[in-house]
């Protein structure tokens, strides 16, 4: 009796998974390209800002240590 419920549960789960999979709306190639470009540009800008702030803080710490 338990095996029947377990198999029914798995079958229902697979049907539900298939139904949810069909609801997915995939982005078109242009949207993916534009969003990827935006993420890369923002990542490079943020990396440059972090490096700049790190250099400024390091300069300040070096000045304080060498007083």
PyMOL commands that set and color helices and strands:
alter all, ss='L'
color gray80, all
select helices_A, chain A and resi 2-22+29-65
alter helices_A, ss='H'
color red, helices_A
deselect
rebuild
show_as cartoon
